[in-house]
Amino acid sequence: MSKHGLALTLTVSILAWLPSAHAASESLPPQPALGSQTGMMDQAATLRLVLALPLRDAAGAEALAHAVSDPRDAAYGRYITPREFGARFGASATDYAAVRAWAAQAGLVPGPVTRGRTSISVTGTVATIEKLFATRMATYRTPAGEPAFAPLVTPRLPDALSGRVSGVIGLSSTKRFAPLYRLPSGPRAQGAAGTGAGGAYAPADFRTAYAIPVLQGAKPETAALFEQGGFNPSDLTVFERRYKLPKVPVTVVGVDGYDGSVDDNGVELEAVLDLQTLIGINPTLGKITVYEDGNDPFSVALLDSLTMMAEDDSAQTISISYGIDEATAGAPALQAEYNVFVQLATQGQAVFVSSGDEGAYGQAVQSTLNVEDPASQPYATGVGGTTLFTASRSQYALETGWGLLAEQDGASGGGASSLWNAPGFQITEYNPGVYQSVALPNGGSGTMRNVPDLAADAAPVTGASVYSGINGGWLAVGGTSLATPLWAGAYSVLNAARKGTGLPAIGFFNPLAYAIGINKIGTYHDILSGTNGLPTGGLPAGYTAGYGYDDVTGWGSISDDFLLISLFQLGAGVGNPPALATRVQAVPGSTSVAVTWHRAAGATGYLVTITLPDPSNPAYFVAQAVTQGTSLDVTGLSAKTPYLVFVTAVGAGGSAIPYGKRFTTTD
């Protein structure tokens, strides 16, 4: 069957989640591939380790994470708290207390108590750690010239931890900072003229190109960012003033006692890229919480930050623009992260992660295919990269997959995981009784987890306008570090819309995102060209974008106006759709309209959509609003202009979209 014929037989059927690979118990990190040894670690130096604890009921936790994230499951949206997760699935209270007590007695300092009980963070001197784990710690210089450390002797797990600790993270470090932004090495691409500084894309350009709705009536969302260091708040002030954006409250959480100082110029640029993109895409965010750990190597900083995000349970949307190769991270860290990602999913917290900027090859080894962690985690939404071209007035024109590496300063990370099996959302019924991975038609794996899941603009030559004073002021910045907060910001709008109609939060996005992709080809901007491989040099070929899902751009890029419609059509849960909203009345003003209607049986709320009369107009969608009532004032319209208003009744079983009612605004 051809690729193009394939879409005609896609159905909503998605298999139950397949078992994921699990690291062996009591796993210590292997000796990493390093360059030359430079000496021995200072005995008085302090190291932070994470003692990963096995889940008491891993299968039960996975089953719940799947059920609450699947829009076709009766348990969809019934999220639990950190305390409930710990009580049902985390390490037993006895084991958790015993490990903390052992650490304190052994001369280590345990970190904060967490209710989820998935890990314990501890600090101690190198001398103490060498004694406890029967090893010697040496310093190295990596082939890339970066400082690193690792055990000179294979460490041994203390007998007191046997059966209680599944992994130890932090005994080696080959990567301290792992941001994934990219700067252009050449001129701006033709067809990518933005309205921002230097011709880069401004926030309004992205909101127009990707049809981010002007959403009214919803409660502001909270988003979170993981960062490996501090940023200058004055950079946000300059950015918000330039683009006339509201001042979104930003709170900084110092993970493991980090003081918030700017420790690296590159990390500062990453942080302001993430913050400015989130604010630019969704200026109505109620709050952004930045979790910073600039003291520890990447794997430790990430794991402790994820644990704190799960413990706080306050952010509905989490964005992570960092990553390293799966092989570099190692199985103990991957499994420890997996347990926290499962917890986040059970709590309804969605995580978007950059898929990487080295194409199909990863960072450390350029001769084989690699994918990045944590983007390849089964309970994360990996975001790949495109090259975005726009027409007049920033209207969407075209996207290609970001690549080639040799021509465009990097390429969209993507491919098949070496550890994780294909999750159920990637397996679907193509014909009756015939199940296969959505990645197979475009050369992806049929058995392993494929990334990315989605994509957005990432090419540095079509990048975003970002301000960072210590990096020279206004810059055009790209990389999947841009694509990820673009998608996270768009998701936060969709999530607010859903909750504004009385339905539960979307939660982990992939089951719904794949159901929409499988059944609604065209809802996303499907990217049909581009490769994340290199055509020469004897390397593996990489992957090529194509119809439907592919390992360069996933299902494609953002088209939020249409995604919002699909969100209620396909992703509203189980049961029957509500009745139509009737007797719709529209009383226009010069720049607003007062809309009323009669309550529809079975509706939990309503989506009110204002459009232009001509659906072929690129600016067809004008405004969207949500409410649980039967009246709404929609603002932001133009005077003396004809419009259509649609009142969509939304319920647990779907939505009912009526014919539009015409009105014309006054003088």
N, C-alpha and C positions, 0 to 999 in steps of 0.2 A: 504494500500500500504506500502511496506517495505521502510526503510530508503534508502536502496541502489537503489531501483527502482524509488525513488522520483526524483533523479537527471535527469532521462531520460525525464521527462516532464516539467522541468524548462524552462521558456521562459524569454525574455528580458522585458516583461511587468511588470512595477512597478507602483503601484497606485500613483495618486497625493497625495501630503503630507496631512496627516490627521491633523485636528486642534489639537494643543498642549494645555495642561492644562495651565491655567493662574491663578495667585494668585489674590485674591480679592483686589479691589482697597483700597488705604489708609491702607495698612497692616503694623502692627508693630510686632516685634518679640515676640513669646510666651515666657513664663518663661521656660528657659532650665532646663533639669534634672541635678541638681548639687548636690554636697555633702554638707558639713557643711559650714554655713556662718562664715566668719572669721572677719568681721567688715564692716565698711562703707567706700566708696571710698573717697579719699582726695578731698575736695571741690576745691582745687586749681589745681588739676591734669587736664591735657588736654586730651580730647578724639577726635577722628576723626569719623565722621558719613558720610554715603553716603545717600543722598536723591535721591531715584530712581524716575524717571519720566516716566509716561506711554507713550508708542508710540502713536502718533497721528493717525496712520493708521497701526495697528499691522498686520492685514490680508494682506494688500498690501506689507508690508515689508517681510512677510513670503513667499508670492507668488513670489516676485522678487528673494529672496534668493534661492528658489527652482528652478526657471527658469534658473538663471545664473549658477547653479551647476549641471544641468541635461544635460548630453551629447546628449540627444535626443531632446532637446528644441532649437528652433531657436535663443533664447536669450542666449544660453550657452556662457560663457566667456565675456559677455558684462557687466563687473563690473562697479560699480559706486564709487564715491569719498566720503569721510566723509561729505563734505559740501552738496553734493547731497542727502546723506542719511538723514541728519538733516532737509533739506528743504522739503523732501518728507514724511518722516516717524517719525522723532524725535518729541519731545515736541515742541509746537509752540514757536516762538521767544518771544512772549509776556509772556507766562507762564514761560519760562526759565529765562527771565530777572526778572520777578516778584519774583520767588523763590530766586534768587541770592540777590535781593534787600532786601527781608524779612530777609534772613540770616544775612546780614551785619547790618541791623537795630536792629536785635535781639541780637547782641553781638557775632555772629559767624564769622569766617573768611572763605569765600568761596575759593575753589581751582581754578585751571586754567579753563578758558572758553574752552569748547570743541564744535567742529562743529557738532558732531552727536547728541548732546542734549539728551542723555539717562539718565544722572545722574549728580548730583552736589556734590562734596566732600567738607565738611565743618569741621572746628575744633572749639572747644570751651572748656571752663572749665566745670568740672563736675557740679559746682554750676549753671552755665548758662543753661546747658542741663537739669538738674533736674527741673529748673523753667519753661523752655519752654515746656517740655513734661510731666509736672505734675507727677513726680516720684521721687524716691530715689534710688541711685545706691549703691549696696552692693558688697562686695568681698566674694569669696567662695574658697573652695578647692574641686576639683573634686574627684570622687571616685578613679581616677588614680593618685591623688596627685598633679595635676597641678593647678596653680592659675587661677582664673576665676573671671568674674564680670557679673552682670546682674541687671535689675531693681528689687527692692524690692516691688515696687508697679507697677501694669500694667500701662505702659505709655499711654498718650493720645496725638493724633496728634493735633497740633495747628490749630485753625479754618482757619488761613491765608493760610494753605497748603492744605486744603480740595479741592479735585478735581484736584490738581496740582501735588501732590506727591503720588505715588503708594506704596511706602515702605520706611522704614528707616532701614539701615543696620549699625551695630556698637554699638547698645545699650546693647548688651550682647556679651560675648566671652567665649566659653568653650574650644577653641583651638587656641593657638597663632601660633605655627609652625606646619605644616602638610606635611613634606616630606615623600616620600613613598619608600625610598631605604631600602634594607635589607642586613645584613652581615651574612655570614655562621656561624653556630655554630658547624659544623663538617667538616670533610675532603672533599676535592674536589671529585665530583662524578666520578666513573670510566667511561671512554668513553667521558670525557670532558677535555682532556689534551690540554691546549692552549699553545701558544708560548710566552705568556706574563709573567710578574713577578709572581713567585710562581705557575706557571702552569695555571694561569687564561687566559681567552681569550683576545688576543691582537686585535687591530683594524683590522689587516689583516686577522685574523681568522674569524671575523664576515663578512668581505667583501667577503671572499671566500665561507664560509658556506651559506650565504644568496645571493650569486651571484649578488652582487652589481656591476653594470657595470663600466668598465673603460670608462667613457663617455668623448668624445672629441668634441670640436667645439661648446659647449654651453656657454652661458653667465653665470657667477657665480651668484648664488642665495644669498638672504639674509634670515637668520633665526633669530628667537627671542626665548628667554627663559624667563619664569617667575621664580623668586627666592625670597625667604623670608629673604635674607641677603647677605652679601658680600662673596668674595672668594679671595684667594691669587693668583695673576697672576703668581707667580713663579711656582705654581703647573702645570700650562699649559706648561710652558717652559720645565720643567723636562719631562713631558709626551711626548711632541712633539719631543724632542731630542731622547728619548729612542726609539720611534717608527718611527723616520725619517719622520716626517710629516711636511708639510709647516706650517708656522705661520699664521693662519687665524686671520684677524683683529677682535678684540672683543671690543665692545663699551658698557659701562655701563650707564644706565639711572636710576637715583635715583628718584623713584616714591614718590610723596608727600614729597620731600626734603630729602629722605634718603641719608646718607653720604657715603654709600658703605662699612662701616666697617664690619669686621667679628664678628657677634653678637652671633653666635651659632655654635659649632663645627659640629653638625649634618647637619645644613643647608649648611655649607661650603662644606661638603662632597657631599651633594646633588648637589650643584652648579657645582663642578668640575666633578662629574659623568656626568651631563647633557652636559657640555661643551666638555669634552674629548670624549664622545660618538659621539656627533654630528660631531666633527672635524675628528674623526677616521673613521666614515662611509662615510662622504663626505668631503675629504680634499680640494676639489675645491670650497667650499663655499667662497663667496666674503666677507661676513661679518656676525658676530653674534652680535645681540643686546640683552643685558641682562637687563631686567626690574626688579629692586630690590626694595622691600619695607619690611624692617625689623623692622619698628616701630609699625606697626598696626597688630591687630589680623588677622587671615587668611582670613576671608570673605571680610573684608575691603581691605586688601592688594591685594587680587586677583581681586576684582571688579575694583579698581582704576588702576591696572596694565593693565587689559584687555581694559579698556577705553582708556588708553594712547596708547596701541598697535593699536587700531582701529583709534585713532586720528592721529598717525604718518603714518599709512598706508604704511609702508616700507617693512615689513617682509612678504614674501610669505608663509613661514612655521613657525608655532608657536608650541613650545613644553612645556607642563606643567606636571611636575612630582610630583604634590601635590594633596591632596584631603581629604575630610571629608565626613561622612555619609550625605545622603540627609536630614535626620531628624535633624541632628545637624546643618546643614546650615540654615534650615528654609525656608519657602515659599517666604518671601520677597527677600532674597538674591538670591534664585534660579531664580525667575522671573527677577530680575535686571540683573543677569548674562545672562539669555536667550536673553534679548534685545540686549546686546552687541555681543553675538555670532551670532545673526541674522545679525547685522551690519557687522561683520567680513566676513560672508558668502557673503553678497552682494558686498563686496569689493574684493572678490577672495582670502581671507586669510584663509589658512587651519590650524586647530588647532588639535593637538594630545595630549591626556590626559591619564595619568595613571589610570587604572581601580581599583587599590587598591591591598593590599597585605594580606587581611584578608579573602580571599575566598568569599563565598557567604554570609558572616555574617556581614561584616562591622566592624567598630572600636569600637563603643560605646556600642552596644547591641549585645551580642553573642548568644542570645536565639532565634533570628528571622533572617530572610533573609533581607539583606540591600545591596544597591549599593552606590557607591561614586559619589559625585559631585566634580568637574564639568564633570567627564567622562560620566555621564548619560545625559548630556545636548543634546538635539536633533541635534544641529548644531556643535557638537564636535565629533571627532573620538576617541572613547575609546579604549585603548590598554591594553590587558590582557597579561598573562605570560605563558611561556612554560619552559620546561627543555630541553636544546639543547645538543645533543651528536654529536660528529664529528668523522670522520674516518681519515685516514692518510692524511697529508698535508692539514688539516683543512677542508676537504670536508664534506659536509652535510651528516649525517648518519640517524638521527632520532630525533623527538621531541615528548614529551608527554605534556599534560596539567600540569602546575605547581601546585602541591599539593602532598600529603595531608598536611594540616596544622601541624599535629603532627609530621611529618617526615621530612619536607623540609623547615623549617623556614618560613612558610607562604604559601599562595596559591593565585592563580589568582583571583582577584576580578571580580565578574560577577553576573548577575541576571536581574531581572525586576525592573524598576523604580516604585516608589510608586506615582509619580506625573505625569510623561510625558506619553502621549499616544504613541502608536507605530507609528513612522514616516513612510511615504510612502515608503522609500527605503527598509524597512523591510517587506513590504507586497507585495506579488507577485502572479501571476496567475499560479497555479500548474496544473490545467486542465482548459479547456475552461469555463469561467464564474465562476471558483472556486478560490477565493483569500484567502490567509492566511499568517500568519507570517512565515518567514523563520526559526524562533526559535522553532516552535512547534514540529517538528520531534525529537528534542533532549531535550524536556522537558521545553522549555522556554515559555514565556508568548505569548498569541495570541493577546493581546490587548494593552499591555504596551511596552514602549521602553526597548529593551534588550541590555545589554552590556556584554562583550566588542564587538567591531566591528572587530578587528584584534588582533594579538598577536605576541610576539617575546620572546627571551630568557629573563627570569627573575629569575629563581631559583638561590639563592645565591651559591649553590654548583656547579653551572655551570656559575658563574658570570664573569664580565669583570675586566680586570686589570685597576685600577684607582689609581692615585697618589694624596694624600692629606697630606702635611707635618704635619699639626697640628693634624691629626688623626693617625699618626704613619708611614706615607710613603706609600709604595705600599700595596694595599688592593684588595681583590676580592669582588666585590660589585654586588648585584642583586636587585630584586624587580621590580615591573612594572615601577619604575623610570629608570631602564635600558631599558626595552622594548620600552618605549615611544620615547626617542631620537633615538633609533635604527630605528624605523619606520619613525620618522620625517626626519632623515638623508636620508633614502632610498627614501622617497617621494620627497625630494628636488632634488635628481638626476632625478627622473621621470619628475618632473615639468620643470627642466632645459631642458630635452630632448624635451618635448612637445613644449616649447617656441622656442627652437632652430630650429624647423621645420616651424615656422611661424604661429603656432596655438596659441590660447589664453592659459593662465595658467589654470591648472586643477581646482583650487579653492577648496572649501569644498569637501573633498575626498569621503564621504560616498556614494552618489548616483552612482558614477563611480565604487567605490570599490565593492558595492553590485551587480551592473550589471555584473561586471567581475566574481564575485563569483557565481552568479546564472547561468551564461551562460558558464563559463569556469572552472568548478570544476577541480582542479589539477593545475590551474595557481598559487594558493598559495600552501604552504605546508599545506595540510589538516591534522589537528591533530585529531587522532582517539582514543586516550586513555587519561585518567587522570580525576580527579575530584577536584572541589574546595570546597567540603564538608567534613565533619567529619563523619565517620561511626558509632561512638559511642557517648555516653553522652546525648542522648535524644534530640539532635539538629535536625532541619530540614535537609533533605538529601543533599541539595546543588545541583550541576549540574555536568553532566558528558560529556566529549568531545565525539564527534561522527562525522559521515560523514556529510560534508557540514557545515552549520552554527551551533554553539553551544554557550552556555553562559559561557564557560570556556575560549575559545580561539577565539571566533568569527569565521571568515572565515579561520583563520590560520595565518601562519607566512610568512616572506618575501621570495620571489623568483623573484628578480627584473629583471633578464634577460627576463623571460617569461612575467612578468607584463608589461615590456616595449613594448613587441610585442602586448599584449592585449590592452594596452593603446591606440595604434593607430588603432587596428582592431575594437574595440568596442567603444572607447571613443573619437572619433574624431569629433563627432557632427552629423549634418544632411546632407542629400544630397547623391550624388553618389560618390563612391570611384574614385580616379584618375586612369588614365591609368598606365600601367607598364613603369618603366624606362627601356629604351632599349640601345643597343650597349654599354654594360658595359665593360670597359677595366680596367685591373689591371696591373700596372707596378711595380714589387716588387724591394725593396732594401734589405739590409741585415736584418734590423729590422723595416722596414716600407713598405707601399705600397701606390702608387699613383693611385687613383680610379677616373675614369671619366665615364660619361654616357650622354645620350640625355635627354632633359627635357621631363617630362611626362605631358600630358594634364590633367588639374585639380589639379595638385600637388602644395601645398604651400611650401613643403620642402621634405627632404629625410633623412631616417635613414639608415646608412651604418653599417652593422654587419659583423664582422670577426669571423669565427668559425673554429674549427678543422674539418676534414672530417668525423670523426666518431661521430654521435650524441649520442652514448651511453657513450662517455667519460665524466666523471664528470666535466672536465674543457672545455667542448664543446665550450661555449661562450668565446671568447678571448678579443674582444674590440668592442665598439659601438661608433658611432659618428653621429652628426646631422649637417645639413647645409641646407640653402635655395638655394645654388648654384648647379652646376652640376659637381663639382670636389672636391676631398678631399684627403688629405694625412693622413693616419692612422699610428700611431707610436706604439712602445711598443711590437713589434713582436719578435720572435726568429729566428735566422739565420738558413738557410737550412731546413726550415719546411714547409710542405704543409698546405694550408689553403683554405677556401671557403670565398668568399665575396658575400653578398646580399645587393642590393640597393633597399630599400623599399620606394616607392613613397607614400607620406602622404598628405591627403587633408581633407577638411571639412566633407567629407562623409565616411571616413575610410582610408584604406591603401591597397596597391597592392604589394604583396611579390613575387618576381620572383624566378626562380631557381638560385642556387648558381653558381658562376664562380670560377673555381679552379686557384690557383697560388701557387708558391713555392718561398719563400724568398731566396736570394742569400747568398754567403759566407760572 
